[in-house]
Amino acid sequence: MIALAQEIALLFIPMKSIITSAAMSPISAMNSRLPSLLQNCGFRTAKNVIVAIINVAARNASVTTSESSPPYSCTATEITNPLGSTIRLYPTNPATGFVDTADIIHPTITQTRFCTVDGVVYTKDKKVLIKYPNRRDGHYDVPEGTEYILYNAFAGSKIESVKFPESLFRIGTYAFSDCRQLTDIKFNHTIDDYSRFGDMGQFYGCRGLKELEIPSWIKVLSSMMFSCCNLKKVVLHEGLEIIGDTTFNDIAADTLTVPRTLKTVKANNFGRFIKELHVYDRAPEGILLSVLNAYNDTSTYNKIGLTFKLIVTEDDKDYTFYFPKTLPKEVISQLDECFRMFSPKAADIDWIDSLYALCFSNALVQDTAFELYDITKKDIYRNALKRSRQSIVKRYFNEGKEEKLVKFFQLGFFAKSSLEKFLKLAHENNMNALAAYILTEIEKKAPKNASKKLQL
């Protein structure tokens, strides 16, 4: 298997790294780039294999390279054997030599170890899928008998959907990365832990994925497995136990339900768009650290709101809690620990209700209290708003937030004399809807014989 891995690595190294002419000596081929290239395949030395490959190439292939400016050593390498089959490689990364674009692939080096099946490169025994043609679109059924999809095998290709056979037990790191037209994945029943061999990022950057359903037999999702996708809906079934680091770095969904079996959610998952989370009995470790924000990003708050809803179902009864969406990390850690270890019946409601005051700025404190009061109608939030009413109104006028001003005045914090001053400000700022509302409130407070004197 080590020798096979070595030959696979050499198949995808830009050939100028190994051969510049048919008479090139094995010693000169051992350049400084090879150790880092070969380490990606998990071995330390490959001197004998390199010599063998060079000898085969010198006897059976002609090599053509086209130059390009640094940092790339060449833009394309064509290798043609006497039978006329050609492999054209386009290196994208000088550190790895991974193929970026390829036509139908016909390997011509070490032909005893590789074969093609409908233009897809496999090992001779057809157990390892090495490379899929980047320009091929549509659906692909990975053939039964395939056991391993090599790292980067489909990376950057135009594949639109894929189905995995039951014989497949491993999908390598970044195997389908940046397949931006991929919209559908048919998982097999064999793989239940996608991190078992240290692989990660298998579907990284597949921005065509809009909806995803994780089957019940999958227990572990690897790190970055669906990172930088464009997911709008994720369904997690019972059976899932671990979500790796940055598996779902951001999903554009506002609600999420996690299964009872889920025990651990590692860092940087789900992200800022989640506004409602539903868990059963105990929250998984790390889930609140993922969905609550420990940073100050006002542009995000304006889009998604300032509050977060947690529903915990225990003994068929729902317990609902509301938090600020943004809090200091140490506070979020405390919340995560509390709901992971204790029953929702033991939650300290007074402490939870007071968390709004820990937001990062006075403006966030005020706006979060406003939103929480609108949801819960609790006196703690109303009293906070009343204490800060003058600064809130001044800020909303400065920011031109007419709709919020109307909503704030509906709380009834101001006497008639104050309303008359704000009516003048509303006229000066061309806030006609606000002026109309304030005038109505003034008329309600004024004596009947004086109401006719008021004018817009």
LOKOL-322201 format. One record per residue (C-alpha): x, y, z; residue in one letter. Coordinates in steps of 0.02 Angstrom, whole numbers, padded with zeros to 5 digits, always signed. Each point is the difference from the previous one (the first is absolute). Example, Ala and Ser with C-alpha at 12.3 -4.5 7.8 and 13.67 -1.06 7.14 Angstrom:
2
+00615-00225+00390a+00069+00172-00033s
END
This chain:
456
+00000+00000+00000m+00145+00120+00034i+00074-00032-00172a-00171+00028-00076l-00019+00164+00092a+00171+00053-00064q-00047-00036-00180e-00166+00091+00020i+00091+00152+00068a+00120+00002-00145l-00142-00013-00123l-00063+00169+00058f+00166+00090+00025i+00034+00119-00146p+00117-00104-00106m+00128+00137-00016k+00033-00030+00185s+00062-00174-00048i+00048-00002-00184i+00067+00133-00117t+00066-00119-00132s-00001-00186-00037a+00183-00013+00050a-00018+00087+00168m+00095-00091+00139s-00090-00066+00156p+00117+00100+00113i-00045+00168-00078s-00184-00045+00014a+00012+00002+00190m-00031+00186+00016n-00046+00092+00158s-00187+00003-00037r-00028-00187+00009l+00003-00028+00190p-00143+00120+00034s-00098-00066-00149l+00019-00181+00054l-00041+00032+00182q-00179+00030-00054n-00011-00186-00037c+00063-00054+00171g+00176-00064-00037f+00176+00065+00033r+00106-00053-00148t-00029-00060-00176a+00171-00003-00083k-00021-00174-00076n-00175+00038-00063v+00056+00165-00077i+00139-00089-00093v-00124-00130-00063a-00122+00130-00062i+00136+00098-00090i+00061-00158-00085n-00175-00045-00059v-00029+00177-00063a+00167+00006-00091a-00039-00160-00095r-00185+00025-00038n-00048+00184+00004a+00038+00167-00075s-00024+00150+00113v-00051+00176-00049t-00011+00143+00124t-00060+00178-00024s+00080+00133+00107e-00086+00131+00106s+00052+00135+00119s+00036-00040+00184p-00058-00069+00117p-00061-00140-00116y+00131-00108-00081s-00108-00035-00153c-00176+00028-00057t-00020-00169-00084a+00092-00163-00022t-00044-00122-00138e+00066-00178+00006i-00025-00106-00156t+00048-00182-00019n+00032-00093-00163p-00183-00055-00006l-00056+00180-00008g-00094+00016+00165s+00032+00164+00088t-00017+00071+00175i-00007+00188+00017r+00031+00069+00174l-00032+00178+00058y+00087+00034+00166p-00084+00126+00115t+00105-00006+00156n+00190-00005-00001p-00002-00088+00169a-00114-00144-00051t-00010-00006-00189g-00186-00041+00006f-00089+00001-00166v-00116+00148-00029d-00069-00038-00173t+00007-00158-00104a-00081-00078-00151d-00037-00186-00001i+00152-00075+00083i+00106-00139-00075h+00145-00040+00117p+00153-00055-00097t+00129-00014+00140i+00004-00160+00105t-00140-00072-00105q+00008-00164+00094t-00066+00087+00156r-00135+00115-00071f-00149-00010-00116c-00143+00107-00059t-00185-00038+00011v-00099+00115-00114d+00137+00130+00012g+00015-00009+00191v+00169-00053+00069v+00005-00150+00118y+00131-00115+00067t+00016-00157-00106k-00107-00099+00122d-00132+00139-00010k-00005+00018+00188k+00068+00177+00011v-00078+00142-00100l+00144+00118-00036i-00064+00138-00113k-00165+00051-00079y+00000+00109-00158p-00023+00179+00057n-00102+00056-00149r-00129-00139+00008r-00170+00051+00069d-00157-00099+00043g-00022-00149+00117h+00129-00131+00045y-00030-00169+00081d+00163-00052+00081v+00015-00183-00054p-00029-00140+00124e+00169-00069+00053g+00076+00173+00026t+00069+00008+00177e+00088+00167+00010y-00022+00168-00085i+00169+00085+00002l+00025+00174+00070y-00044+00136-00128n-00066-00133-00120a-00151+00104-00053f+00065+00169+00058a-00060+00144-00108g-00096-00112-00119s-00170+00040-00075k-00086-00154+00071i-00181+00035+00049e-00048-00154+00100s+00086-00155+00065v-00048-00169+00073k+00118-00102+00107f+00005-00191-00004p-00009-00108+00155e+00179-00060-00033s+00067+00177+00032l+00074+00019+00174f+00102+00160-00017r-00016+00171-00084i+00163+00096+00007g+00036+00179+00053t-00075+00130-00117y-00056-00138-00117a-00146+00104-00064f+00061+00172+00050s-00059+00148-00105d-00121-00105-00103c-00113+00150-00018r-00131-00086-00107q-00023-00146+00121l-00179+00003+00066t-00036-00178+00056d+00097-00131+00097i-00059-00180+00023k+00094-00065+00152f+00034-00185+00020n-00033-00100+00160h+00181-00054+00021t+00081+00161+00058i-00060+00056+00171d+00153+00102+00052d+00068+00121-00130y+00149+00046+00109s+00058-00178+00035r+00158+00012-00106f+00036+00181+00041g-00088+00062-00156d-00092+00166-00003m-00083+00127-00114g-00070-00133-00117q-00133+00119-00070f+00082+00165+00042y-00059+00146-00107g-00140-00094-00091c-00107+00155-00016r-00132-00087-00104g-00058-00094+00155l-00157+00089+00062k-00080-00136+00107e+00083-00146+00088l-00068-00149+00096e+00122-00100+00107i-00060-00181+00009p-00027-00089+00165s+00147-00120-00022w+00131+00138-00007i+00076+00027+00173k+00145+00120-00032v+00018+00144-00122l+00178+00054-00034s+00075+00172+00023s-00045+00122-00140m-00101-00137-00086m-00132+00123-00062f+00090+00162+00037s-00025+00147-00119c-00150-00080-00082c-00160+00097-00033n-00115-00102+00112l-00170+00071+00041k-00071-00155+00086k+00083-00141+00097v-00092-00151+00069v+00094-00100+00133l-00074-00171+00040h+00012-00101+00159e+00164-00097+00000g+00117+00146-00028l+00121+00018+00147e+00141+00120-00047i+00011+00152-00114i+00180+00047-00035g+00083+00170+00003d-00074+00119-00131t-00103-00140-00079t-00139+00125-00032f+00087+00166+00019n-00154+00099-00050d-00171-00056-00058i-00130+00125-00059a-00139-00075+00105a-00083+00083+00150d-00056-00159+00090t+00090-00161+00045l-00054-00160+00088t+00135-00119+00062v-00027-00184+00040p+00006-00076+00174r+00152-00103-00049t+00108+00152-00038l+00130+00017+00137k+00132+00121-00065t+00001+00148-00117v+00176+00065-00025k+00046+00182-00033a-00062+00114-00139n-00160-00087-00052n-00171+00062-00060f+00042+00181+00036g-00084+00166+00006r-00161-00034-00096f-00075-00126+00121i-00132+00088+00105k-00091-00151+00073e+00074-00163+00064l-00098-00153+00056h+00088-00133+00106v-00059-00150+00101y+00037-00028+00185d+00177+00072+00000r+00086+00113-00124a+00151-00077-00090p+00169+00062+00059e+00051+00153-00099g-00165+00035-00087i-00033+00168+00085l+00180+00051-00029l-00034-00025-00184s-00168+00086-00020v+00025+00149+00115l+00119+00138-00054n+00150+00047+00105a+00042+00149-00110y-00068+00172-00042n-00066+00008-00178d-00139+00129-00013t-00025-00029-00187s-00045-00180+00039t-00118+00047+00141y-00098+00117-00113n-00033-00146-00118k-00039-00142+00118i-00058+00077+00163g+00071+00013+00173l-00082-00142+00094t+00011-00189+00002f-00132-00128+00047k+00043-00167+00081l-00131-00136+00019i+00044-00148+00111v-00120-00148-00002t+00005-00108+00155e-00130-00129+00048d-00108+00057-00146d-00006+00178+00066k+00078+00149-00086d+00101+00128+00097y+00036+00162-00093t+00141+00122+00035f+00052+00163-00083y+00177+00067-00003f+00090+00144-00083p+00075-00062-00163k+00166+00079+00045t+00087-00023+00168l+00177-00011+00069p+00076-00171-00033k+00018-00043+00183e-00187+00027+00026v-00043-00107-00151i+00113-00136+00073s-00099+00007+00162q-00164-00017-00094l+00070-00145-00101d+00053-00090+00158e-00164+00032+00091c-00111-00069-00137f+00119-00145-00033r+00007-00059+00180m-00165+00048+00081f-00185-00016-00027s-00086+00152-00076p-00107+00002+00157k+00155+00049+00099a+00041+00151-00109a+00026+00166+00091d-00130+00106-00089i+00046+00162+00088d+00181-00018-00054w-00050-00040-00178i-00117+00151-00005d+00141+00113+00058s+00122-00050-00138l-00058+00139-00117y+00102+00123+00105a+00161-00091-00050l-00011+00044-00185c+00149+00090-00073f-00067+00180-00008s-00138+00109+00071n-00087-00002-00168a+00000-00191-00004l-00059-00008+00181v-00146+00116-00041q-00048-00083-00164d+00013-00174+00074t-00111+00050+00147a-00123+00074-00124f-00007-00161-00102e-00011-00110+00155l-00142+00104+00070y-00093-00012-00164d+00013-00191+00013i-00022-00032+00186t-00087+00157+00070k+00104-00020+00158k+00014+00149+00118d+00190-00014+00012i+00014+00053-00182y-00137+00131+00008r+00079+00083+00151n+00169+00003-00087a-00077+00082-00152l-00090+00129+00106k+00162+00049+00088r+00087+00026-00167s-00147+00074-00096r+00077+00170-00037q+00164-00070-00069s-00093-00133-00101i-00112+00128-00085v+00146+00117-00035k+00100-00142-00078r-00145-00059-00107y-00026+00177-00065f+00185+00015-00041n-00003-00169-00089e-00161+00040-00094g-00091-00153+00068k-00179+00060-00019e-00080-00171+00016e+00091-00035+00163k-00049+00171+00067l-00184-00034-00032v+00016-00168+00087k+00093+00077+00147f-00127+00140+00026f-00135-00133+00008q+00073-00050+00169l-00078+00159+00072g+00152+00067+00093f-00024+00185-00043f-00115+00136+00063a-00092+00122-00115k+00133+00136+00015s+00138-00118-00056s-00106-00065-00143l-00023+00177-00065e+00190+00023-00008k+00019-00165-00091f-00139+00049-00121l+00105+00150-00052k+00153-00112-00025l-00102-00120-00104a-00053+00143-00116h+00179+00062-00013e+00060-00175-00050n-00143-00029-00124n-00062-00149+00101m-00181+00014-00049n-00058-00168+00069a+00079+00041+00168l-00075+00175+00002a-00173-00070-00034a+00018-00127+00141y+00064+00129+00126i-00140+00120-00047l-00128-00136+00034t+00078-00034+00170e+00002+00185+00044i-00184+00016-00045e-00038-00147+00115k+00087+00089+00144k-00068+00175-00036a-00166+00069+00067p-00139-00017-00127k-00018+00188-00028n+00186+00016-00036a+00019-00140-00126s-00061+00105-00146k+00145+00122+00021k+00130-00131-00043l+00058-00003-00179q+00118-00109-00098l
END
